[in-house]
């Protein structure tokens, strides 16, 4: 066994990427040689109980801790297998039937050991991956929240500064700043409500909702910026939809704001409404940048965002709300031409509107 062990570490010395995890120099190699010798003795000891498995499992765990890629353990084990097989062959040279049995037994032991080490690798690796993914998600969410809140807070700050310093100024101007503060506090509140509504969406209160009036209200709250023209084509006899008006307001606001964002250098926002069987459909259409075909299937996943900043919750919230309201939302898009988001809700039987 010591010959195999010397060969094992001589081989490691020849592979810098494996060698670099041995940070304690020759002293550590000598210690590792002792460890490996007892590992090999244990392999051949014949006692394979739970404590044995736990000790073997630790090898994988320890290797993950020191950052040793699993491939090195695998090839090292293969080298060790070749050496041990040669020893077994020498010992049973004269007895072929027992040689075959001994080689099979050795292979089985080494395969099981490798499986245990691999299991530890995967377990530990997955645990680390999940922890780092959680941290990345947390970073993304906090970055998005910070960005979304910074804008309204800055406006509030500026208006407060004006009100404090411009005493005796035009009352109309003062009123304008007070209104601006109110609007932006509401905007900040909406961000917080969107977050908590995603975390814990209340069940919808289904009512007959006049979608034309709702679209109108949402558009007033989210006016198209500068060079964007909005056109609304909602027939006067469009039936009311069976949904939660407040929740559907959040959905429409998301779709309309996304359409605005998709047209940074201006364009046309169109909102069409129609009846389709027992459903009412609303299209929110833009002629903006469009969405890549590879992106399209993922745009409604939480935390998926194509915007440089933003939470990536808007469409995920929209979809989750719509589904709870027994509706659907779908998107078609063409890069460079624009996108259409279609909201489909159950038409109210009563046709009475709220
Ligand atoms: C058949 C393959 C291998 C086996 C059976 C094996 C076995 C072991 C064992 C039993 C331990 C001690 C685990 C514990 O702390 O409980 C260990 C740790 C370690 N192994 Fe391996 N090993 C293998 C491959 C490798 C390879 C290819 C390297 C590459 C450099 C390596 C480097 C280390 C290092 C640096 C430690 C930590 C030592 C310390 O705590 O000081 N091992 N290994």
Boltz pocket constraint, residues with backbone or C-beta under 6 A from the ligand:
constraints:
  - pocket:
      binder: B
      contacts: [[A, 12], [A, 18], [A, 19], [A, 21], [A, 22], [A, 23], [A, 28], [A, 32], [A, 35], [A, 36], [A, 39], [A, 55], [A, 58], [A, 59], [A, 62], [A, 63], [A, 66], [A, 68], [A, 72], [A, 73], [A, 74], [A, 76], [A, 77], [A, 78], [A, 80]]
      max_distance: 6.0
